[in-house]
Amino acid sequence: MEGQQKTMKCSWKLLLLLVCICLAVQYTAICYIHDILPGPYQDSRLCKQSSSHSLESSYNSSVYSKNTTVPARKHILLFSQTRSGSSFTGQLFNQHPDIFYMYEPLYHTHQAICNNSKCLWKALDRIVQVVDRDLLFNLYTCDLHFLEGYIQPEPKFHLTASLFRQSASHALCSPPVCQNGKKEMKVEPNESWCYKNCRILNLTLASMACQSRSHVSIKTVRIPQISQLRLLTEDPRLDLRIVHLVRDPRAILASRLTAFPFQFIAWKIWNATDRQPASVDLTQITKTCQDMEDSVNIGLEKPAWLNGRYLLVRYEDLALNPEAKAKEIYRFLDLDINNKVLEWISQNTNDTSKIKSVYSTKRDSKNASERWRLNLGFDIVKTVQKLCNNTLNLLGYKIVQSQVELRNISNSLVEPKTFN
């Protein structure tokens, strides 16, 4: 009996010690990140309770009333997931001469905090959420200097050659930001040309260019769920409009296998052999489906904080009728669609060339949206349909029962459906 009591005491001590170690490790990690990340991160609320830069602190201290004037500037967020057609859809904003468009600026915060790996700790995940919101707010208010604390290597004298996919932004490839840029670009900016001729970005000039344009649009696939955007939608200083782009999860997976082969090796083996490897990580698609489903459900419930601020768009509908869908998106934004946008749609949705980059925005849009059915094995499709059944049903994507049905692309798997 005495031996059992000693064992129990030791067990409790060991458990207490483990808890203390875990807390110490988490605290050390947060402090370490606080120390190594300069500038904007140190001003965020988790690192400093009082901050002029923090969205949360500044919003909570602001005076809000029903009579607050809504800003004339539209702040557009293209909210999506990796390989859902967001690069293509983003061009609908990038081609508008009055819109300052930014391509995946949150890449830098995730690189700085997560160091190119998943944020597995809840503490880190919470930090990323706060930093992302602060960065989005500052970019929407045209303070691109806020990026300097996250870009690596750190910009000197507000100059950098390391902004992620800078060449994907028309505004950043044109004067005054890029003096070599052509003043009137009638077609899609050539990214390779921009990369060579607009290599060094002056963030001060970029901020001025942002201020000179009427509206700001940002594309991101790095925010998992729409609930993380609530604080931004409720901020009276912004007029945030969220365009939520979704796609058939089976198509997303097929596209990821092509774009990221080394991250999906087990999936590619499965696709080639019709045998599921023990090492396959099913969460690579189940988390995508769950995040998509949760966000869509919130958006369609139309809570007060999303009232008039949320539009659900299926990529397949946009691909089938790009001009009509683009006009619907612009009506939601209360903006006039520009002829340059319509010209871009006409020139870039009928591309029948077989060789193209995985990041290309040129495509034969009517056929591209369901071409995945020719590349993804039926065994994988069956598994995804089982894992993501609720998501598929919610968004109006049909289930296939055989490989013959899967390969018959003359029969669409997209049901006609109205969401908004």
VEXPA-355072 format. One line per field, with one value per residue (C-alpha): z, x, y; residue number from 1; residue in one letter. Coordinates in pm, 1 decimal. Layout:
REM VEXPA-355072
zz <- (Z,...);
xx <- (X,...);
yy <- (Y,...);
pos <- (NUM,...);
code <- (A,...);
END
This chain:
REM VEXPA-355072
zz <- (0.0,92.5,-235.6,-431.7,-255.7,-341.0,-702.4,-718.1,-569.9,-826.2,-1105.6,-999.0,-971.2,-1314.1,-1462.8,-1301.4,-1430.0,-1784.4,-1770.3,-1651.4,-1928.1,-2192.2,-2065.0,-2052.3,-2408.8,-2537.5,-2349.8,-2480.3,-2836.5,-2819.7,-2667.5,-2925.9,-3212.7,-3049.3,-3037.4,-3385.5,-3577.4,-3605.7,-3674.2,-3722.4,-3538.1,-3221.8,-3241.0,-3262.6,-2965.4,-2852.3,-2814.1,-2683.9,-2519.9,-2632.7,-3002.6,-3264.9,-3538.3,-3391.3,-3561.1,-3247.6,-3014.8,-3261.6,-3351.0,-2988.0,-2905.8,-3206.3,-3167.6,-3372.1,-3430.2,-3676.4,-3842.1,-3924.4,-4287.7,-4497.3,-4696.0,-5072.4,-5129.3,-5168.5,-4992.9,-5181.0,-5049.6,-5282.6,-5021.4,-5139.3,-5104.4,-5288.4,-5646.6,-5654.8,-5950.5,-5744.7,-5966.8,-6266.0,-6071.1,-5927.4,-6277.7,-6282.5,-6029.6,-6147.2,-6492.8,-6362.4,-6387.2,-6073.6,-5850.7,-5670.5,-5666.1,-5444.1,-5491.5,-5171.3,-4942.1,-4643.4,-4782.7,-4598.7,-4254.6,-4278.3,-4389.2,-4105.4,-3828.5,-3945.6,-4131.8,-4433.3,-4220.1,-4073.8,-3761.5,-3544.2,-3209.2,-3122.1,-2982.9,-3320.1,-3504.4,-3290.1,-3356.9,-3731.9,-3721.8,-3541.0,-3763.8,-4078.3,-3973.5,-3889.0,-4220.4,-4422.6,-4251.8,-4321.0,-4683.2,-4733.1,-4600.5,-4841.1,-4583.7,-4767.4,-4535.9,-4287.4,-4494.2,-4419.9,-4091.0,-4267.4,-4605.0,-4603.4,-4647.4,-4475.7,-4714.2,-4700.6,-4749.7,-4836.2,-5134.6,-5189.9,-5461.4,-5253.8,-5257.2,-5336.6,-5693.9,-5732.5,-6108.3,-6069.5,-5987.7,-6274.4,-6042.4,-5929.0,-6290.1,-6400.5,-6337.8,-6092.9,-5917.1,-6217.4,-6433.3,-6711.9,-6724.4,-7012.7,-6917.4,-7112.6,-7096.3,-7308.9,-7227.5,-6923.3,-6776.4,-6883.0,-6557.4,-6702.1,-6847.6,-6517.3,-6325.1,-6540.5,-6569.6,-6233.7,-6009.3,-5733.0,-5560.3,-5383.5,-5110.1,-5072.1,-5439.7,-5411.6,-5121.2,-5323.8,-5622.5,-5392.9,-5264.8,-5619.9,-5713.0,-5606.0,-5460.1,-5317.2,-5383.9,-5214.5,-5302.9,-5033.4,-4985.3,-4644.3,-4420.0,-4338.8,-4231.2,-4290.9,-3918.3,-3887.6,-4094.7,-3866.0,-3700.0,-4039.1,-4163.7,-3850.3,-3869.6,-3977.8,-4147.2,-4410.4,-4662.9,-4689.3,-4955.8,-4951.1,-5273.2,-5155.3,-5438.2,-5402.6,-5625.8,-5638.9,-5378.6,-5621.9,-5874.6,-5606.1,-5515.8,-5879.6,-5933.4,-5620.0,-5735.1,-6047.8,-5887.2,-5573.8,-5665.8,-5379.9,-5117.5,-5260.0,-5338.2,-5160.5,-5341.0,-5677.0,-5604.4,-5514.6,-5833.0,-6044.7,-5878.1,-5744.6,-5411.9,-5110.5,-4945.1,-4566.9,-4565.0,-4745.0,-4543.6,-4580.3,-4386.9,-4696.4,-4838.9,-4533.7,-4377.8,-4708.9,-4721.4,-4358.3,-4385.4,-4706.0,-4558.5,-4236.4,-4421.8,-4672.3,-4395.2,-4211.8,-4531.3,-4632.6,-4283.0,-4347.6,-3999.2,-3935.1,-3975.3,-4328.8,-4433.2,-4789.3,-4765.7,-4883.1,-5228.2,-5290.9,-5633.9,-5770.2,-5995.4,-6232.6,-6286.3,-6356.1,-6600.5,-6786.6,-6816.9,-6731.3,-6857.3,-6695.9,-6366.2,-6371.5,-6415.4,-6120.8,-5905.3,-5997.2,-5920.7,-5576.3,-5532.7,-5648.0,-5912.2,-6287.7,-6477.9,-6697.2,-7065.9,-6995.6,-6772.7,-7045.3,-7302.7,-7077.0,-7031.5,-7407.6,-7471.8,-7187.1,-7160.0,-7499.4,-7488.2,-7640.4,-7614.7,-7439.7,-7276.0,-6999.4,-6651.9,-6350.6,-6248.6,-6589.3,-6601.9,-6968.3,-7026.5,-7222.9,-6928.7,-7035.1,-7052.3,-6786.0,-6487.6,-6527.0,-6698.0,-6364.6,-6432.1,-6692.9,-6454.2,-6112.9,-6044.1,-5948.7,-5626.6,-5500.8,-5620.1,-5420.6,-5106.4,-5148.5,-5210.9,-4884.5,-4683.6,-4834.5,-4895.2,-4699.2,-4878.6,-5221.6,-5145.4,-4997.3,-5307.5,-5566.8,-5695.9,-5818.4,-5699.1,-5954.2,-5907.9,-6166.5,-6364.1,-6681.7,-6525.5,-6400.9,-6743.6,-6932.9,-6921.6,-7157.3,-6848.1,-6604.9,-6233.9,-6146.2,-6061.4,-6143.8,-5807.4,-5673.5,-5343.2,-5282.7);
xx <- (0.0,280.3,454.0,139.8,111.6,473.9,411.3,101.9,294.7,571.2,314.9,153.2,491.4,588.1,258.8,299.9,655.8,543.2,272.2,523.4,765.4,492.6,393.9,755.6,818.3,510.6,608.1,964.8,841.1,614.4,887.9,1136.7,906.6,839.9,1213.7,1309.3,1025.4,1081.5,859.3,489.8,484.2,624.9,349.6,72.4,-153.9,-8.1,333.7,229.2,-102.9,-91.4,-18.7,-95.4,-55.3,-267.4,-601.3,-764.4,-648.8,-718.4,-1058.7,-1161.2,-1064.4,-1241.7,-1578.7,-1840.2,-2193.1,-2467.3,-2402.5,-2040.8,-1974.0,-1885.3,-1566.5,-1608.8,-1306.4,-1394.9,-1169.7,-1202.6,-1082.2,-1065.8,-1090.0,-1012.9,-797.5,-491.4,-558.6,-917.9,-876.3,-797.0,-508.4,-742.9,-1023.9,-786.4,-725.0,-1081.6,-958.4,-599.1,-707.2,-924.8,-729.2,-893.3,-809.7,-478.4,-433.4,-200.0,-121.5,-82.9,84.3,15.9,283.1,538.9,377.4,341.0,702.1,825.8,624.2,587.0,918.5,761.3,601.0,258.8,171.8,103.1,89.7,-227.6,-16.1,152.2,-177.1,-327.9,-27.0,-61.4,-430.5,-362.6,-68.6,-266.5,-550.9,-313.7,-132.8,-455.5,-582.5,-260.0,-249.5,-611.7,-516.3,-219.2,59.1,279.4,568.7,396.2,527.7,887.7,895.5,815.5,990.5,1319.5,1578.2,1449.8,1409.6,1668.9,1554.9,1208.7,1352.3,1309.4,1347.1,1172.9,801.7,623.9,491.1,525.8,503.1,148.8,22.7,-50.6,-18.9,329.5,446.0,330.5,443.3,506.3,608.5,796.7,937.6,1007.4,642.0,419.9,162.8,-114.6,-120.7,-401.3,-334.8,-240.6,95.9,370.3,512.6,850.7,886.1,786.5,1028.3,1316.5,1221.1,1056.5,1280.6,1338.4,1020.2,1005.7,745.8,698.0,608.3,388.4,199.8,151.8,26.9,-218.8,-348.7,-390.0,-626.6,-988.9,-1007.6,-783.9,-810.6,-614.2,-605.9,-530.4,-545.3,-379.0,-678.7,-847.0,-1190.5,-1402.5,-1470.3,-1116.5,-1224.5,-1503.2,-1301.5,-1212.4,-1572.0,-1689.2,-1424.8,-1606.4,-1291.6,-1315.6,-1578.5,-1471.1,-1632.6,-1549.6,-1563.7,-1551.0,-1425.0,-1485.8,-1414.6,-1495.7,-1261.0,-1184.9,-1062.8,-860.1,-683.8,-611.8,-461.0,-247.1,-102.9,22.0,135.9,298.7,423.6,673.1,410.9,170.5,402.8,183.5,-124.1,52.2,149.4,-212.3,-331.0,-92.8,-160.5,-518.1,-377.2,-383.3,-38.5,-32.9,160.5,-104.6,-214.7,-592.1,-598.4,-450.9,-803.4,-1028.7,-911.4,-970.7,-1326.2,-1400.8,-1267.3,-1463.4,-1783.2,-1758.0,-1695.3,-1976.0,-2222.6,-2133.8,-2157.5,-2494.9,-2637.4,-2582.3,-2482.3,-2498.1,-2122.1,-2139.9,-2457.9,-2401.7,-2034.0,-2028.4,-2054.5,-2010.0,-1871.5,-1812.7,-1508.8,-1695.8,-1969.2,-1708.8,-1527.0,-1848.3,-1975.8,-1681.3,-1824.4,-2166.2,-2011.5,-1762.3,-2046.4,-2228.2,-1917.4,-1885.9,-2254.8,-2193.9,-1902.3,-2116.6,-1855.1,-1870.5,-1685.7,-1415.5,-1372.5,-1016.4,-1156.2,-1394.8,-1114.2,-894.9,-1176.1,-1223.4,-852.4,-776.2,-1067.9,-1036.9,-675.5,-647.9,-269.0,-164.7,155.5,117.3,248.3,56.8,20.1,-95.1,-416.3,-477.2,-709.8,-992.4,-1217.4,-1522.7,-1324.5,-1062.6,-1297.3,-1378.3,-1062.2,-951.1,-1187.4,-945.9,-649.3,-773.0,-815.0,-1158.0,-1029.7,-911.7,-1233.8,-1442.1,-1242.5,-1268.7,-1643.2,-1678.7,-1460.3,-1607.6,-1965.5,-2122.6,-1912.0,-1994.2,-2366.9,-2363.1,-2202.0,-2394.6,-2125.4,-2254.1,-2118.1,-1991.9,-2048.5,-1809.6,-1497.2,-1704.7,-1921.2,-1611.3,-1446.7,-1760.2,-1697.6,-1986.1,-2206.5,-2123.9,-2084.8,-2187.9,-2554.8,-2720.7,-2742.2,-2813.2,-2651.8,-2681.3);
yy <- (0.0,236.8,152.4,238.8,576.0,657.0,556.8,779.9,1072.3,1023.3,1003.6,1329.6,1497.2,1370.4,1490.8,1832.5,1852.3,1770.2,2037.0,2295.1,2198.0,2231.7,2575.9,2684.1,2568.2,2753.6,3069.6,3048.9,3001.4,3305.7,3520.5,3396.8,3486.7,3823.1,3890.6,3771.9,3935.5,4310.3,4602.8,4533.3,4201.1,4354.6,4611.6,4352.0,4304.3,3973.4,4134.8,4473.2,4552.2,4913.0,4961.9,5220.5,4956.1,4678.1,4632.1,4491.9,4768.7,5047.6,4906.3,4855.7,5214.1,5363.0,5527.3,5344.8,5455.0,5374.4,5708.8,5623.9,5711.7,5409.0,5478.0,5516.2,5293.0,4925.4,4676.0,4348.2,4013.2,3714.9,3440.4,3088.4,2776.6,2654.8,2538.1,2660.8,2895.2,3204.3,3320.3,3319.9,3487.8,3746.6,3875.9,4008.2,4266.1,4294.1,4407.9,4691.9,5020.1,5162.3,4864.0,4816.0,4437.8,4235.7,3867.5,3661.2,3917.5,3689.0,3459.3,3671.3,3653.7,3277.5,3239.9,3458.7,3295.6,2936.1,2919.1,2746.7,2473.9,2418.0,2615.8,2314.2,2490.5,2672.3,2954.7,3003.6,2969.6,3244.5,3466.8,3414.5,3508.3,3835.8,3927.1,3843.0,4072.4,4355.6,4317.1,4308.6,4623.4,4811.1,4697.9,4802.0,5145.6,5152.0,5121.4,4873.0,4957.4,4728.3,4436.9,4526.5,4338.2,4011.8,4022.9,3834.5,3966.5,4277.5,4573.2,4850.5,5210.5,5069.0,4879.3,4505.2,4245.9,3978.6,4059.8,3733.9,3727.1,4103.0,4052.6,3914.0,4263.1,4501.1,4802.1,4697.7,4658.8,5003.7,5363.2,5517.3,5193.5,5057.1,5333.6,5085.3,4984.6,5076.5,5335.5,5168.2,4789.2,4657.2,4292.6,4088.3,4196.4,3958.5,3824.8,3733.8,4085.3,4241.1,4020.4,4141.8,4508.7,4579.6,4370.4,4625.1,4738.8,5073.3,5023.5,5398.0,5433.6,5124.2,5282.8,5600.4,5399.5,5224.2,5557.4,5685.6,5403.2,5399.6,5048.7,4775.4,4402.2,4124.7,3756.2,3499.7,3124.3,3148.2,3217.1,2883.4,3002.6,3309.5,3351.8,3489.9,3790.5,3907.2,4182.9,4329.4,4325.5,4506.5,4778.5,5099.4,5228.1,4956.1,4858.4,4496.2,4279.3,3907.4,3707.7,3346.5,3127.5,2753.2,2455.2,2084.7,1925.0,1642.8,1898.9,2077.9,1753.5,1667.3,2012.1,1988.3,1656.1,1830.4,2156.1,2009.8,1659.5,1632.5,1717.4,1459.5,1167.4,910.0,1041.5,1017.6,656.7,587.2,755.1,547.4,211.0,239.2,117.3,347.3,372.8,357.2,684.7,889.6,1192.6,1218.3,1545.4,1710.1,1700.1,1654.9,1982.5,2158.6,2025.4,2108.3,2463.5,2516.0,2374.1,2574.7,2900.7,2842.7,2760.6,3081.1,3285.5,3143.7,3195.8,3568.1,3683.5,4057.6,4099.0,3956.4,4136.1,4259.3,4168.1,3805.4,3650.6,3278.1,3192.5,2843.4,2834.3,2603.7,2865.5,3131.8,2903.8,2820.0,3178.6,3405.7,3733.5,3689.5,3579.9,3865.5,4113.3,3952.4,3992.1,4358.8,4417.4,4271.5,4512.8,4808.0,4883.2,4924.3,4655.7,4806.2,4725.6,4612.5,4338.3,4225.0,4231.2,4020.1,3766.7,3742.5,3694.1,3453.5,3211.3,3042.6,2924.9,2576.2,2538.0,2217.3,2343.6,2599.8,2677.3,2546.1,2912.9,3033.7,3235.0,3153.3,2859.7,2706.9,2783.5,2584.0,2260.0,2330.5,2318.2,1946.0,1823.7,1676.9,1387.1,1251.9,1254.5,1142.6,769.8,639.6,480.9,820.8,983.3,732.7,808.9,1185.8,1155.2,965.4,1202.8,1520.9,1409.6,1696.6,1956.0,1814.5,1809.0,2158.6,2307.2,2107.8,1871.8,1535.0,1199.7,945.5,572.8,430.6,508.5,523.5,794.5,974.8,984.3,1091.6,1466.0,1533.6,1496.5,1775.4,1701.2,2057.2,2101.3,2434.8,2606.9,2954.9,3050.0,3423.7);
pos <- (1,2,3,4,5,6,7,8,9,10,11,12,13,14,15,16,17,18,19,20,21,22,23,24,25,26,27,28,29,30,31,32,33,34,35,36,37,38,39,40,41,42,43,44,45,46,47,48,49,50,51,52,53,54,55,56,57,58,59,60,61,62,63,64,65,66,67,68,69,70,71,72,73,74,75,76,77,78,79,80,81,82,83,84,85,86,87,88,89,90,91,92,93,94,95,96,97,98,99,100,101,102,103,104,105,106,107,108,109,110,111,112,113,114,115,116,117,118,119,120,121,122,123,124,125,126,127,128,129,130,131,132,133,134,135,136,137,138,139,140,141,142,143,144,145,146,147,148,149,150,151,152,153,154,155,156,157,158,159,160,161,162,163,164,165,166,167,168,169,170,171,172,173,174,175,176,177,178,179,180,181,182,183,184,185,186,187,188,189,190,191,192,193,194,195,196,197,198,199,200,201,202,203,204,205,206,207,208,209,210,211,212,213,214,215,216,217,218,219,220,221,222,223,224,225,226,227,228,229,230,231,232,233,234,235,236,237,238,239,240,241,242,243,244,245,246,247,248,249,250,251,252,253,254,255,256,257,258,259,260,261,262,263,264,265,266,267,268,269,270,271,272,273,274,275,276,277,278,279,280,281,282,283,284,285,286,287,288,289,290,291,292,293,294,295,296,297,298,299,300,301,302,303,304,305,306,307,308,309,310,311,312,313,314,315,316,317,318,319,320,321,322,323,324,325,326,327,328,329,330,331,332,333,334,335,336,337,338,339,340,341,342,343,344,345,346,347,348,349,350,351,352,353,354,355,356,357,358,359,360,361,362,363,364,365,366,367,368,369,370,371,372,373,374,375,376,377,378,379,380,381,382,383,384,385,386,387,388,389,390,391,392,393,394,395,396,397,398,399,400,401,402,403,404,405,406,407,408,409,410,411,412,413,414,415,416,417,418,419,420);
code <- (M,E,G,Q,Q,K,T,M,K,C,S,W,K,L,L,L,L,L,V,C,I,C,L,A,V,Q,Y,T,A,I,C,Y,I,H,D,I,L,P,G,P,Y,Q,D,S,R,L,C,K,Q,S,S,S,H,S,L,E,S,S,Y,N,S,S,V,Y,S,K,N,T,T,V,P,A,R,K,H,I,L,L,F,S,Q,T,R,S,G,S,S,F,T,G,Q,L,F,N,Q,H,P,D,I,F,Y,M,Y,E,P,L,Y,H,T,H,Q,A,I,C,N,N,S,K,C,L,W,K,A,L,D,R,I,V,Q,V,V,D,R,D,L,L,F,N,L,Y,T,C,D,L,H,F,L,E,G,Y,I,Q,P,E,P,K,F,H,L,T,A,S,L,F,R,Q,S,A,S,H,A,L,C,S,P,P,V,C,Q,N,G,K,K,E,M,K,V,E,P,N,E,S,W,C,Y,K,N,C,R,I,L,N,L,T,L,A,S,M,A,C,Q,S,R,S,H,V,S,I,K,T,V,R,I,P,Q,I,S,Q,L,R,L,L,T,E,D,P,R,L,D,L,R,I,V,H,L,V,R,D,P,R,A,I,L,A,S,R,L,T,A,F,P,F,Q,F,I,A,W,K,I,W,N,A,T,D,R,Q,P,A,S,V,D,L,T,Q,I,T,K,T,C,Q,D,M,E,D,S,V,N,I,G,L,E,K,P,A,W,L,N,G,R,Y,L,L,V,R,Y,E,D,L,A,L,N,P,E,A,K,A,K,E,I,Y,R,F,L,D,L,D,I,N,N,K,V,L,E,W,I,S,Q,N,T,N,D,T,S,K,I,K,S,V,Y,S,T,K,R,D,S,K,N,A,S,E,R,W,R,L,N,L,G,F,D,I,V,K,T,V,Q,K,L,C,N,N,T,L,N,L,L,G,Y,K,I,V,Q,S,Q,V,E,L,R,N,I,S,N,S,L,V,E,P,K,T,F,N);
END
